[in-house]
Amino acid sequence: MYIFKNALKKIYFFLVKIFFEILYGSIRDKSNNGYNLTKIKIFQDSKKEYEIFEIDNARIYTDSSQNVAVIKKGLIYEKLSTQLIDNHLVDLDKNGIIKTGTKKFIQKKIKGNMLSLIQGASAIENYGHWLLDTIPKLIMVKKFKDLNSFDAILLPNLKKKFQKDSLEYFGISKNKILDGSEITHLYADKITIPTHPYWEINKHQFETVANVDKDILKSIRNMFLNSNNLNKYKKNENIYIDRSDSIFNHNKLINNLEIIEYLKKKGFLIIKLSKLSFNEQVELFNKAKIIIGSHGAGLTNIIFSEPSTQIIEIGNPNFDCYVFKNISNIQNLNYSFIKAKSGISEFGDMRIDIKDLKI
């Protein structure tokens, strides 16, 4: 029975592929020509340049997971497409859409210029990737062209409050914004695509995201700190980031309650970042004196911390990611890392001794 069902499934997907190839044409080859390239600097005195591509009369298709394909007249465009396989940015030949084809009807046709910021799954729900992947692209394009001059802006997702909150800083008309998790196949008279500012081919995404450069960090700080006037938190707060409400079990402390009780006695605020607005997170990290937390997306907020802020990252011994160490070095933060001991329970996958905190 299983073999029969599997055979039917293969036949179904084959017929679907053939149908859409008849409708839109097959992907015959790859191309590195037929688009315009502009190089921009975020700051006038910067040495680094960032690339922005423009292509006319093209389609964009994504599986909202690993692959994004920019297609025109049967050609898939190498520098404009993205393929993340097992969290590695890989060569265009491994883009799954070449094999599967574009398996949906075109959901939207844009008359005019569409800005595309989609890149697969990484920035759809993850706060850290949104802040380090999507926001830098918006900042890059803002230096290139007025964002409201685009007829549409395709973003990875719009379902999270932090995404909506952070977008308000850019003043983009809401009727221009498209949710890339819902609209996955589009055609536009022109598509504008900024390249990722620091991804590298054949490297793990955690490794490349750690390469974020000082211009990107400075631009993110300028964008959000200069316009944030909440005044909810006091200066020099000491905070502990409690990850117990994370839907994931990794990088959660088995003895989290013990840590919380200890730090409360030391005057620390215990913070669940999921309970805070984007603006509150920006202000809190900007005013904090000591920040302790397990490795996770919320620690990306150290971008907003002031020089000399003490950052203590707690990490799983089986996992290496240097993004927060590198951000700390660029921002002149006082960074240290506690390598936790492995463990397995319903509460988490690691533990530390109180004495390791050295507070």
TORLUMVEX-393091 format. One record per residue (C-alpha): residue number from 1; residue in three letters; x, y, z. Coordinates in Angstrom, 1 decimal. Example, Ala and Ser with C-alpha at 12.3 -4.5 7.8 and 13.67 -1.06 7.14 Angstrom:
<rs>
<r resi="1" resn="ala" c1="12.3" c2="-4.5" c3="7.8"/>
<r resi="2" resn="ser" c1="13.7" c2="-1.1" c3="7.1"/>
</rs>
This chain:
<rs>
<r resi="1" resn="met" c1="0.0" c2="0.0" c3="0.0"/>
<r resi="2" resn="tyr" c1="2.8" c2="2.4" c3="0.9"/>
<r resi="3" resn="ile" c1="4.6" c2="1.8" c3="-2.4"/>
<r resi="4" resn="phe" c1="1.3" c2="2.4" c3="-4.3"/>
<r resi="5" resn="lys" c1="0.7" c2="5.7" c3="-2.5"/>
<r resi="6" resn="asn" c1="4.3" c2="6.8" c3="-3.0"/>
<r resi="7" resn="ala" c1="4.0" c2="6.1" c3="-6.8"/>
<r resi="8" resn="leu" c1="0.7" c2="8.1" c3="-7.0"/>
<r resi="9" resn="lys" c1="2.4" c2="11.0" c3="-5.2"/>
<r resi="10" resn="lys" c1="5.3" c2="11.0" c3="-7.6"/>
<r resi="11" resn="ile" c1="2.9" c2="10.9" c3="-10.6"/>
<r resi="12" resn="tyr" c1="0.9" c2="13.8" c3="-9.1"/>
<r resi="13" resn="phe" c1="3.9" c2="16.0" c3="-8.6"/>
<r resi="14" resn="phe" c1="5.2" c2="15.1" c3="-12.1"/>
<r resi="15" resn="leu" c1="1.9" c2="16.1" c3="-13.7"/>
<r resi="16" resn="val" c1="1.8" c2="19.4" c3="-11.6"/>
<r resi="17" resn="lys" c1="5.3" c2="20.3" c3="-12.8"/>
<r resi="18" resn="ile" c1="4.4" c2="19.6" c3="-16.4"/>
<r resi="19" resn="phe" c1="1.2" c2="21.7" c3="-16.2"/>
<r resi="20" resn="phe" c1="3.1" c2="24.7" c3="-14.8"/>
<r resi="21" resn="glu" c1="5.9" c2="24.3" c3="-17.3"/>
<r resi="22" resn="ile" c1="3.4" c2="24.5" c3="-20.1"/>
<r resi="23" resn="leu" c1="1.8" c2="27.5" c3="-18.4"/>
<r resi="24" resn="tyr" c1="5.0" c2="29.5" c3="-17.6"/>
<r resi="25" resn="gly" c1="7.8" c2="27.6" c3="-19.3"/>
<r resi="26" resn="ser" c1="10.5" c2="25.5" c3="-17.8"/>
<r resi="27" resn="ile" c1="13.8" c2="26.7" c3="-16.2"/>
<r resi="28" resn="arg" c1="16.2" c2="25.9" c3="-19.0"/>
<r resi="29" resn="asp" c1="19.5" c2="27.5" c3="-17.8"/>
<r resi="30" resn="lys" c1="21.0" c2="30.0" c3="-15.4"/>
<r resi="31" resn="ser" c1="22.1" c2="33.6" c3="-16.2"/>
<r resi="32" resn="asn" c1="24.4" c2="36.3" c3="-14.9"/>
<r resi="33" resn="asn" c1="23.4" c2="38.9" c3="-17.4"/>
<r resi="34" resn="gly" c1="20.3" c2="41.0" c3="-18.1"/>
<r resi="35" resn="tyr" c1="20.0" c2="43.1" c3="-15.0"/>
<r resi="36" resn="asn" c1="21.3" c2="46.5" c3="-13.7"/>
<r resi="37" resn="leu" c1="23.8" c2="46.6" c3="-10.8"/>
<r resi="38" resn="thr" c1="24.2" c2="49.6" c3="-8.5"/>
<r resi="39" resn="lys" c1="26.7" c2="49.8" c3="-5.6"/>
<r resi="40" resn="ile" c1="26.0" c2="52.0" c3="-2.6"/>
<r resi="41" resn="lys" c1="27.6" c2="53.0" c3="0.6"/>
<r resi="42" resn="ile" c1="25.6" c2="53.3" c3="3.9"/>
<r resi="43" resn="phe" c1="27.9" c2="56.0" c3="5.1"/>
<r resi="44" resn="gln" c1="29.8" c2="58.5" c3="2.9"/>
<r resi="45" resn="asp" c1="33.2" c2="57.7" c3="4.5"/>
<r resi="46" resn="ser" c1="32.7" c2="53.9" c3="4.4"/>
<r resi="47" resn="lys" c1="35.0" c2="51.7" c3="2.4"/>
<r resi="48" resn="lys" c1="32.5" c2="48.8" c3="2.0"/>
<r resi="49" resn="glu" c1="30.0" c2="48.9" c3="-0.9"/>
<r resi="50" resn="tyr" c1="26.7" c2="46.9" c3="-1.0"/>
<r resi="51" resn="glu" c1="25.1" c2="45.6" c3="-4.2"/>
<r resi="52" resn="ile" c1="21.5" c2="46.3" c3="-5.4"/>
<r resi="53" resn="phe" c1="20.2" c2="44.6" c3="-8.5"/>
<r resi="54" resn="glu" c1="17.3" c2="45.6" c3="-10.8"/>
<r resi="55" resn="ile" c1="15.7" c2="43.3" c3="-13.4"/>
<r resi="56" resn="asp" c1="12.8" c2="44.0" c3="-15.7"/>
<r resi="57" resn="asn" c1="9.8" c2="41.8" c3="-16.5"/>
<r resi="58" resn="ala" c1="10.6" c2="38.9" c3="-14.2"/>
<r resi="59" resn="arg" c1="9.0" c2="36.4" c3="-11.8"/>
<r resi="60" resn="ile" c1="10.0" c2="35.6" c3="-8.3"/>
<r resi="61" resn="tyr" c1="9.1" c2="32.3" c3="-6.7"/>
<r resi="62" resn="thr" c1="9.9" c2="30.9" c3="-3.2"/>
<r resi="63" resn="asp" c1="9.1" c2="27.7" c3="-1.3"/>
<r resi="64" resn="ser" c1="9.2" c2="29.8" c3="1.9"/>
<r resi="65" resn="ser" c1="11.8" c2="27.4" c3="3.2"/>
<r resi="66" resn="gln" c1="15.1" c2="27.0" c3="1.5"/>
<r resi="67" resn="asn" c1="14.9" c2="28.5" c3="-2.0"/>
<r resi="68" resn="val" c1="14.1" c2="31.7" c3="-3.8"/>
<r resi="69" resn="ala" c1="14.2" c2="31.8" c3="-7.6"/>
<r resi="70" resn="val" c1="14.2" c2="34.9" c3="-9.8"/>
<r resi="71" resn="ile" c1="13.2" c2="33.8" c3="-13.3"/>
<r resi="72" resn="lys" c1="12.9" c2="35.5" c3="-16.7"/>
<r resi="73" resn="lys" c1="12.2" c2="33.8" c3="-20.0"/>
<r resi="74" resn="gly" c1="13.3" c2="30.4" c3="-18.8"/>
<r resi="75" resn="leu" c1="16.5" c2="31.6" c3="-17.1"/>
<r resi="76" resn="ile" c1="17.1" c2="31.6" c3="-13.3"/>
<r resi="77" resn="tyr" c1="19.3" c2="34.4" c3="-12.2"/>
<r resi="78" resn="glu" c1="22.3" c2="33.4" c3="-10.1"/>
<r resi="79" resn="lys" c1="23.1" c2="36.6" c3="-8.1"/>
<r resi="80" resn="leu" c1="19.4" c2="37.3" c3="-7.5"/>
<r resi="81" resn="ser" c1="18.3" c2="33.9" c3="-6.3"/>
<r resi="82" resn="thr" c1="18.9" c2="32.3" c3="-2.9"/>
<r resi="83" resn="gln" c1="19.3" c2="28.7" c3="-1.8"/>
<r resi="84" resn="leu" c1="19.8" c2="27.7" c3="1.8"/>
<r resi="85" resn="ile" c1="20.4" c2="24.0" c3="2.3"/>
<r resi="86" resn="asp" c1="20.8" c2="22.7" c3="5.8"/>
<r resi="87" resn="asn" c1="21.5" c2="26.3" c3="6.9"/>
<r resi="88" resn="his" c1="24.3" c2="26.7" c3="4.3"/>
<r resi="89" resn="leu" c1="24.2" c2="29.2" c3="1.4"/>
<r resi="90" resn="val" c1="25.0" c2="27.0" c3="-1.6"/>
<r resi="91" resn="asp" c1="25.5" c2="27.3" c3="-5.3"/>
<r resi="92" resn="leu" c1="22.6" c2="28.0" c3="-7.6"/>
<r resi="93" resn="asp" c1="22.8" c2="24.5" c3="-9.1"/>
<r resi="94" resn="lys" c1="21.3" c2="23.3" c3="-5.8"/>
<r resi="95" resn="asn" c1="18.3" c2="25.5" c3="-5.9"/>
<r resi="96" resn="gly" c1="15.4" c2="23.1" c3="-5.4"/>
<r resi="97" resn="ile" c1="13.1" c2="25.1" c3="-7.7"/>
<r resi="98" resn="ile" c1="15.2" c2="24.2" c3="-10.7"/>
<r resi="99" resn="lys" c1="14.1" c2="20.6" c3="-10.1"/>
<r resi="100" resn="thr" c1="10.5" c2="21.1" c3="-8.8"/>
<r resi="101" resn="gly" c1="9.5" c2="24.0" c3="-11.0"/>
<r resi="102" resn="thr" c1="7.2" c2="26.8" c3="-10.0"/>
<r resi="103" resn="lys" c1="4.3" c2="24.8" c3="-8.6"/>
<r resi="104" resn="lys" c1="1.7" c2="27.6" c3="-8.1"/>
<r resi="105" resn="phe" c1="-0.2" c2="30.1" c3="-10.2"/>
<r resi="106" resn="ile" c1="1.1" c2="33.6" c3="-10.2"/>
<r resi="107" resn="gln" c1="-0.7" c2="35.1" c3="-7.2"/>
<r resi="108" resn="lys" c1="0.1" c2="38.8" c3="-7.9"/>
<r resi="109" resn="lys" c1="1.2" c2="40.9" c3="-10.8"/>
<r resi="110" resn="ile" c1="2.9" c2="44.2" c3="-10.0"/>
<r resi="111" resn="lys" c1="2.6" c2="47.1" c3="-12.4"/>
<r resi="112" resn="gly" c1="5.8" c2="49.0" c3="-11.7"/>
<r resi="113" resn="asn" c1="8.8" c2="48.4" c3="-9.4"/>
<r resi="114" resn="met" c1="8.7" c2="45.8" c3="-6.6"/>
<r resi="115" resn="leu" c1="11.4" c2="45.6" c3="-3.9"/>
<r resi="116" resn="ser" c1="12.0" c2="42.0" c3="-2.8"/>
<r resi="117" resn="leu" c1="13.6" c2="41.2" c3="0.6"/>
<r resi="118" resn="ile" c1="12.6" c2="37.5" c3="0.9"/>
<r resi="119" resn="gln" c1="15.5" c2="34.9" c3="1.4"/>
<r resi="120" resn="gly" c1="13.9" c2="31.7" c3="2.5"/>
<r resi="121" resn="ala" c1="12.8" c2="30.7" c3="6.1"/>
<r resi="122" resn="ser" c1="15.4" c2="32.5" c3="8.2"/>
<r resi="123" resn="ala" c1="13.7" c2="35.8" c3="8.7"/>
<r resi="124" resn="ile" c1="10.1" c2="34.6" c3="8.6"/>
<r resi="125" resn="glu" c1="9.7" c2="34.3" c3="12.4"/>
<r resi="126" resn="asn" c1="13.2" c2="34.7" c3="14.0"/>
<r resi="127" resn="tyr" c1="13.7" c2="38.0" c3="15.7"/>
<r resi="128" resn="gly" c1="17.5" c2="37.9" c3="15.3"/>
<r resi="129" resn="his" c1="17.5" c2="37.1" c3="11.6"/>
<r resi="130" resn="trp" c1="14.8" c2="39.8" c3="11.0"/>
<r resi="131" resn="leu" c1="17.1" c2="42.4" c3="12.7"/>
<r resi="132" resn="leu" c1="20.3" c2="41.2" c3="11.1"/>
<r resi="133" resn="asp" c1="19.1" c2="40.1" c3="7.7"/>
<r resi="134" resn="thr" c1="15.9" c2="42.0" c3="6.7"/>
<r resi="135" resn="ile" c1="16.4" c2="45.4" c3="8.4"/>
<r resi="136" resn="pro" c1="19.9" c2="45.9" c3="6.9"/>
<r resi="137" resn="lys" c1="18.5" c2="45.3" c3="3.4"/>
<r resi="138" resn="leu" c1="15.9" c2="48.0" c3="4.0"/>
<r resi="139" resn="ile" c1="18.5" c2="50.4" c3="5.3"/>
<r resi="140" resn="met" c1="20.7" c2="49.7" c3="2.2"/>
<r resi="141" resn="val" c1="17.8" c2="50.3" c3="-0.2"/>
<r resi="142" resn="lys" c1="16.7" c2="53.4" c3="1.6"/>
<r resi="143" resn="lys" c1="20.2" c2="54.9" c3="0.7"/>
<r resi="144" resn="phe" c1="19.5" c2="53.9" c3="-2.9"/>
<r resi="145" resn="lys" c1="15.9" c2="55.1" c3="-3.3"/>
<r resi="146" resn="asp" c1="12.9" c2="56.4" c3="-1.4"/>
<r resi="147" resn="leu" c1="11.2" c2="53.3" c3="-0.1"/>
<r resi="148" resn="asn" c1="7.7" c2="54.7" c3="-0.9"/>
<r resi="149" resn="ser" c1="8.7" c2="55.1" c3="-4.5"/>
<r resi="150" resn="phe" c1="8.3" c2="51.3" c3="-4.9"/>
<r resi="151" resn="asp" c1="5.0" c2="50.1" c3="-6.0"/>
<r resi="152" resn="ala" c1="5.2" c2="47.0" c3="-3.7"/>
<r resi="153" resn="ile" c1="7.6" c2="45.7" c3="-1.1"/>
<r resi="154" resn="leu" c1="7.8" c2="41.9" c3="-0.6"/>
<r resi="155" resn="leu" c1="8.9" c2="41.0" c3="3.0"/>
<r resi="156" resn="pro" c1="9.5" c2="37.5" c3="4.5"/>
<r resi="157" resn="asn" c1="6.5" c2="37.7" c3="6.9"/>
<r resi="158" resn="leu" c1="4.3" c2="40.3" c3="8.6"/>
<r resi="159" resn="lys" c1="2.6" c2="38.2" c3="11.3"/>
<r resi="160" resn="lys" c1="4.9" c2="39.0" c3="14.2"/>
<r resi="161" resn="lys" c1="4.4" c2="42.2" c3="16.2"/>
<r resi="162" resn="phe" c1="8.2" c2="43.0" c3="16.2"/>
<r resi="163" resn="gln" c1="8.1" c2="43.0" c3="12.4"/>
<r resi="164" resn="lys" c1="5.2" c2="45.5" c3="12.3"/>
<r resi="165" resn="asp" c1="6.7" c2="47.7" c3="15.1"/>
<r resi="166" resn="ser" c1="10.2" c2="47.9" c3="13.4"/>
<r resi="167" resn="leu" c1="8.7" c2="48.7" c3="10.0"/>
<r resi="168" resn="glu" c1="7.0" c2="51.8" c3="11.4"/>
<r resi="169" resn="tyr" c1="10.4" c2="53.5" c3="11.7"/>
<r resi="170" resn="phe" c1="10.8" c2="53.4" c3="7.9"/>
<r resi="171" resn="gly" c1="7.5" c2="55.2" c3="7.2"/>
<r resi="172" resn="ile" c1="6.5" c2="52.7" c3="4.5"/>
<r resi="173" resn="ser" c1="2.8" c2="53.0" c3="3.3"/>
<r resi="174" resn="lys" c1="1.1" c2="49.8" c3="4.6"/>
<r resi="175" resn="asn" c1="-0.7" c2="49.3" c3="1.3"/>
<r resi="176" resn="lys" c1="2.6" c2="48.7" c3="-0.4"/>
<r resi="177" resn="ile" c1="3.7" c2="45.8" c3="1.8"/>
<r resi="178" resn="leu" c1="3.3" c2="42.2" c3="0.8"/>
<r resi="179" resn="asp" c1="3.6" c2="39.2" c3="3.0"/>
<r resi="180" resn="gly" c1="6.0" c2="36.7" c3="1.4"/>
<r resi="181" resn="ser" c1="4.8" c2="33.9" c3="3.6"/>
<r resi="182" resn="glu" c1="1.4" c2="34.1" c3="1.9"/>
<r resi="183" resn="ile" c1="2.3" c2="35.4" c3="-1.6"/>
<r resi="184" resn="thr" c1="5.0" c2="33.1" c3="-3.0"/>
<r resi="185" resn="his" c1="4.8" c2="33.6" c3="-6.7"/>
<r resi="186" resn="leu" c1="4.8" c2="37.0" c3="-8.3"/>
<r resi="187" resn="tyr" c1="5.5" c2="38.8" c3="-11.5"/>
<r resi="188" resn="ala" c1="6.6" c2="42.5" c3="-11.7"/>
<r resi="189" resn="asp" c1="7.5" c2="45.0" c3="-14.4"/>
<r resi="190" resn="lys" c1="10.7" c2="45.5" c3="-12.4"/>
<r resi="191" resn="ile" c1="12.1" c2="43.7" c3="-9.4"/>
<r resi="192" resn="thr" c1="14.7" c2="45.4" c3="-7.1"/>
<r resi="193" resn="ile" c1="16.8" c2="43.0" c3="-5.0"/>
<r resi="194" resn="pro" c1="19.6" c2="44.0" c3="-2.5"/>
<r resi="195" resn="thr" c1="22.1" c2="41.2" c3="-1.9"/>
<r resi="196" resn="his" c1="22.6" c2="40.0" c3="1.6"/>
<r resi="197" resn="pro" c1="25.3" c2="42.3" c3="3.1"/>
<r resi="198" resn="tyr" c1="27.6" c2="39.6" c3="4.5"/>
<r resi="199" resn="trp" c1="26.5" c2="36.1" c3="3.6"/>
<r resi="200" resn="glu" c1="29.2" c2="33.9" c3="2.1"/>
<r resi="201" resn="ile" c1="28.7" c2="30.9" c3="-0.2"/>
<r resi="202" resn="asn" c1="29.2" c2="27.4" c3="1.2"/>
<r resi="203" resn="lys" c1="29.3" c2="28.6" c3="4.8"/>
<r resi="204" resn="his" c1="26.8" c2="27.9" c3="7.6"/>
<r resi="205" resn="gln" c1="24.3" c2="30.6" c3="8.2"/>
<r resi="206" resn="phe" c1="25.3" c2="30.9" c3="11.8"/>
<r resi="207" resn="glu" c1="28.9" c2="31.5" c3="10.7"/>
<r resi="208" resn="thr" c1="28.0" c2="34.1" c3="8.1"/>
<r resi="209" resn="val" c1="25.6" c2="36.0" c3="10.3"/>
<r resi="210" resn="ala" c1="28.5" c2="36.4" c3="12.8"/>
<r resi="211" resn="asn" c1="30.2" c2="38.4" c3="10.1"/>
<r resi="212" resn="val" c1="27.9" c2="41.4" c3="10.4"/>
<r resi="213" resn="asp" c1="30.0" c2="44.5" c3="9.8"/>
<r resi="214" resn="lys" c1="30.2" c2="47.8" c3="11.8"/>
<r resi="215" resn="asp" c1="28.4" c2="49.9" c3="9.1"/>
<r resi="216" resn="ile" c1="25.4" c2="47.6" c3="9.4"/>
<r resi="217" resn="leu" c1="25.4" c2="47.8" c3="13.2"/>
<r resi="218" resn="lys" c1="25.8" c2="51.5" c3="13.3"/>
<r resi="219" resn="ser" c1="23.0" c2="52.0" c3="10.8"/>
<r resi="220" resn="ile" c1="20.6" c2="49.8" c3="12.8"/>
<r resi="221" resn="arg" c1="21.5" c2="51.7" c3="16.0"/>
<r resi="222" resn="asn" c1="21.0" c2="55.1" c3="14.3"/>
<r resi="223" resn="met" c1="17.6" c2="54.0" c3="12.8"/>
<r resi="224" resn="phe" c1="16.0" c2="52.8" c3="16.1"/>
<r resi="225" resn="leu" c1="17.8" c2="54.6" c3="18.9"/>
<r resi="226" resn="asn" c1="17.4" c2="58.1" c3="17.5"/>
<r resi="227" resn="ser" c1="13.6" c2="57.8" c3="17.3"/>
<r resi="228" resn="asn" c1="12.9" c2="55.8" c3="20.5"/>
<r resi="229" resn="asn" c1="11.6" c2="58.0" c3="23.3"/>
<r resi="230" resn="leu" c1="9.8" c2="55.5" c3="25.6"/>
<r resi="231" resn="asn" c1="11.6" c2="56.3" c3="28.9"/>
<r resi="232" resn="lys" c1="10.1" c2="53.2" c3="30.5"/>
<r resi="233" resn="tyr" c1="13.3" c2="51.8" c3="32.1"/>
<r resi="234" resn="lys" c1="15.8" c2="53.3" c3="34.4"/>
<r resi="235" resn="lys" c1="19.4" c2="53.7" c3="33.4"/>
<r resi="236" resn="asn" c1="21.9" c2="51.0" c3="34.6"/>
<r resi="237" resn="glu" c1="19.4" c2="48.2" c3="35.1"/>
<r resi="238" resn="asn" c1="20.8" c2="44.7" c3="35.5"/>
<r resi="239" resn="ile" c1="18.7" c2="42.2" c3="33.5"/>
<r resi="240" resn="tyr" c1="18.4" c2="38.4" c3="33.0"/>
<r resi="241" resn="ile" c1="16.8" c2="37.1" c3="29.9"/>
<r resi="242" resn="asp" c1="14.4" c2="34.3" c3="30.8"/>
<r resi="243" resn="arg" c1="13.9" c2="31.9" c3="27.9"/>
<r resi="244" resn="ser" c1="11.6" c2="29.6" c3="29.7"/>
<r resi="245" resn="asp" c1="8.7" c2="30.6" c3="27.4"/>
<r resi="246" resn="ser" c1="10.5" c2="29.7" c3="24.2"/>
<r resi="247" resn="ile" c1="8.7" c2="27.1" c3="22.1"/>
<r resi="248" resn="phe" c1="12.1" c2="25.5" c3="21.5"/>
<r resi="249" resn="asn" c1="13.9" c2="23.3" c3="24.1"/>
<r resi="250" resn="his" c1="17.4" c2="24.1" c3="23.0"/>
<r resi="251" resn="asn" c1="19.5" c2="26.7" c3="24.8"/>
<r resi="252" resn="lys" c1="17.1" c2="26.6" c3="27.8"/>
<r resi="253" resn="leu" c1="18.5" c2="26.1" c3="31.3"/>
<r resi="254" resn="ile" c1="17.3" c2="23.1" c3="33.3"/>
<r resi="255" resn="asn" c1="18.0" c2="25.0" c3="36.5"/>
<r resi="256" resn="asn" c1="16.5" c2="28.3" c3="35.3"/>
<r resi="257" resn="leu" c1="14.4" c2="28.8" c3="38.5"/>
<r resi="258" resn="glu" c1="17.5" c2="28.5" c3="40.6"/>
<r resi="259" resn="ile" c1="19.3" c2="31.1" c3="38.5"/>
<r resi="260" resn="ile" c1="16.3" c2="33.4" c3="38.7"/>
<r resi="261" resn="glu" c1="16.1" c2="33.2" c3="42.5"/>
<r resi="262" resn="tyr" c1="19.8" c2="33.9" c3="42.8"/>
<r resi="263" resn="leu" c1="19.8" c2="36.9" c3="40.4"/>
<r resi="264" resn="lys" c1="16.6" c2="38.4" c3="42.0"/>
<r resi="265" resn="lys" c1="18.5" c2="38.6" c3="45.3"/>
<r resi="266" resn="lys" c1="21.2" c2="40.5" c3="43.4"/>
<r resi="267" resn="gly" c1="18.7" c2="43.0" c3="42.2"/>
<r resi="268" resn="phe" c1="18.4" c2="41.8" c3="38.6"/>
<r resi="269" resn="leu" c1="15.2" c2="42.4" c3="36.5"/>
<r resi="270" resn="ile" c1="13.9" c2="39.1" c3="35.1"/>
<r resi="271" resn="ile" c1="12.7" c2="39.7" c3="31.6"/>
<r resi="272" resn="lys" c1="10.8" c2="37.6" c3="29.1"/>
<r resi="273" resn="leu" c1="11.4" c2="39.4" c3="25.9"/>
<r resi="274" resn="ser" c1="8.2" c2="37.9" c3="24.3"/>
<r resi="275" resn="lys" c1="6.2" c2="40.1" c3="26.6"/>
<r resi="276" resn="leu" c1="7.9" c2="43.3" c3="25.4"/>
<r resi="277" resn="ser" c1="7.3" c2="45.4" c3="22.4"/>
<r resi="278" resn="phe" c1="10.1" c2="46.0" c3="19.9"/>
<r resi="279" resn="asn" c1="10.5" c2="49.6" c3="21.2"/>
<r resi="280" resn="glu" c1="10.7" c2="48.3" c3="24.8"/>
<r resi="281" resn="gln" c1="13.4" c2="45.9" c3="23.9"/>
<r resi="282" resn="val" c1="15.5" c2="48.6" c3="22.2"/>
<r resi="283" resn="glu" c1="15.2" c2="50.9" c3="25.2"/>
<r resi="284" resn="leu" c1="15.8" c2="48.2" c3="27.8"/>
<r resi="285" resn="phe" c1="19.1" c2="46.9" c3="26.2"/>
<r resi="286" resn="asn" c1="20.2" c2="50.5" c3="25.6"/>
<r resi="287" resn="lys" c1="19.9" c2="51.3" c3="29.3"/>
<r resi="288" resn="ala" c1="21.1" c2="48.0" c3="30.8"/>
<r resi="289" resn="lys" c1="24.4" c2="47.8" c3="32.6"/>
<r resi="290" resn="ile" c1="24.6" c2="44.0" c3="32.9"/>
<r resi="291" resn="ile" c1="22.8" c2="41.6" c3="30.5"/>
<r resi="292" resn="ile" c1="22.8" c2="37.8" c3="31.2"/>
<r resi="293" resn="gly" c1="21.1" c2="35.4" c3="28.8"/>
<r resi="294" resn="ser" c1="21.2" c2="32.1" c3="27.0"/>
<r resi="295" resn="his" c1="22.1" c2="32.1" c3="23.4"/>
<r resi="296" resn="gly" c1="19.1" c2="33.1" c3="21.4"/>
<r resi="297" resn="ala" c1="17.5" c2="35.6" c3="19.1"/>
<r resi="298" resn="gly" c1="16.7" c2="38.1" c3="21.9"/>
<r resi="299" resn="leu" c1="20.4" c2="38.7" c3="22.5"/>
<r resi="300" resn="thr" c1="20.6" c2="40.4" c3="19.1"/>
<r resi="301" resn="asn" c1="19.3" c2="43.5" c3="21.0"/>
<r resi="302" resn="ile" c1="22.9" c2="44.0" c3="22.4"/>
<r resi="303" resn="ile" c1="23.2" c2="46.0" c3="19.1"/>
<r resi="304" resn="phe" c1="21.5" c2="48.8" c3="21.1"/>
<r resi="305" resn="ser" c1="23.7" c2="48.5" c3="24.2"/>
<r resi="306" resn="glu" c1="26.1" c2="51.2" c3="25.2"/>
<r resi="307" resn="pro" c1="29.9" c2="50.6" c3="25.2"/>
<r resi="308" resn="ser" c1="31.3" c2="48.8" c3="28.3"/>
<r resi="309" resn="thr" c1="27.9" c2="47.1" c3="29.0"/>
<r resi="310" resn="gln" c1="28.6" c2="43.7" c3="30.5"/>
<r resi="311" resn="ile" c1="27.3" c2="40.9" c3="28.3"/>
<r resi="312" resn="ile" c1="27.2" c2="37.3" c3="29.7"/>
<r resi="313" resn="glu" c1="26.1" c2="34.7" c3="27.1"/>
<r resi="314" resn="ile" c1="25.3" c2="31.2" c3="28.3"/>
<r resi="315" resn="gly" c1="25.7" c2="28.6" c3="25.6"/>
<r resi="316" resn="asn" c1="25.3" c2="24.9" c3="24.9"/>
<r resi="317" resn="pro" c1="28.7" c2="23.1" c3="24.8"/>
<r resi="318" resn="asn" c1="27.8" c2="21.4" c3="21.6"/>
<r resi="319" resn="phe" c1="27.0" c2="24.6" c3="19.7"/>
<r resi="320" resn="asp" c1="29.3" c2="27.3" c3="18.4"/>
<r resi="321" resn="cys" c1="28.0" c2="30.6" c3="17.1"/>
<r resi="322" resn="tyr" c1="30.0" c2="33.8" c3="17.5"/>
<r resi="323" resn="val" c1="27.5" c2="36.4" c3="16.4"/>
<r resi="324" resn="phe" c1="27.1" c2="38.0" c3="19.9"/>
<r resi="325" resn="lys" c1="30.8" c2="37.9" c3="20.6"/>
<r resi="326" resn="asn" c1="31.5" c2="39.6" c3="17.3"/>
<r resi="327" resn="ile" c1="28.8" c2="42.2" c3="17.8"/>
<r resi="328" resn="ser" c1="30.2" c2="42.9" c3="21.3"/>
<r resi="329" resn="asn" c1="33.7" c2="43.4" c3="19.8"/>
<r resi="330" resn="ile" c1="32.4" c2="45.9" c3="17.3"/>
<r resi="331" resn="gln" c1="30.3" c2="47.7" c3="19.9"/>
<r resi="332" resn="asn" c1="33.1" c2="47.7" c3="22.6"/>
<r resi="333" resn="leu" c1="30.9" c2="45.7" c3="25.0"/>
<r resi="334" resn="asn" c1="32.4" c2="43.7" c3="27.9"/>
<r resi="335" resn="tyr" c1="31.6" c2="40.2" c3="26.6"/>
<r resi="336" resn="ser" c1="32.1" c2="36.9" c3="28.3"/>
<r resi="337" resn="phe" c1="30.8" c2="33.4" c3="27.6"/>
<r resi="338" resn="ile" c1="29.7" c2="30.6" c3="30.0"/>
<r resi="339" resn="lys" c1="29.9" c2="27.1" c3="28.5"/>
<r resi="340" resn="ala" c1="27.0" c2="25.2" c3="30.1"/>
<r resi="341" resn="lys" c1="26.9" c2="21.5" c3="30.8"/>
<r resi="342" resn="ser" c1="24.7" c2="19.4" c3="28.6"/>
<r resi="343" resn="gly" c1="21.5" c2="17.9" c3="30.1"/>
<r resi="344" resn="ile" c1="18.1" c2="16.7" c3="29.0"/>
<r resi="345" resn="ser" c1="14.8" c2="17.5" c3="30.7"/>
<r resi="346" resn="glu" c1="11.4" c2="18.9" c3="29.9"/>
<r resi="347" resn="phe" c1="12.7" c2="22.3" c3="31.0"/>
<r resi="348" resn="gly" c1="15.8" c2="22.5" c3="28.8"/>
<r resi="349" resn="asp" c1="19.0" c2="21.0" c3="27.5"/>
<r resi="350" resn="met" c1="21.7" c2="22.6" c3="29.6"/>
<r resi="351" resn="arg" c1="22.6" c2="23.8" c3="33.1"/>
<r resi="352" resn="ile" c1="25.2" c2="26.0" c3="34.8"/>
<r resi="353" resn="asp" c1="26.5" c2="26.3" c3="38.4"/>
<r resi="354" resn="ile" c1="25.6" c2="29.5" c3="40.2"/>
<r resi="355" resn="lys" c1="29.3" c2="30.1" c3="40.9"/>
<r resi="356" resn="asp" c1="29.9" c2="30.3" c3="37.1"/>
<r resi="357" resn="leu" c1="28.0" c2="33.6" c3="36.9"/>
<r resi="358" resn="lys" c1="30.6" c2="35.5" c3="39.0"/>
<r resi="359" resn="ile" c1="28.2" c2="38.3" c3="39.8"/>
</rs>
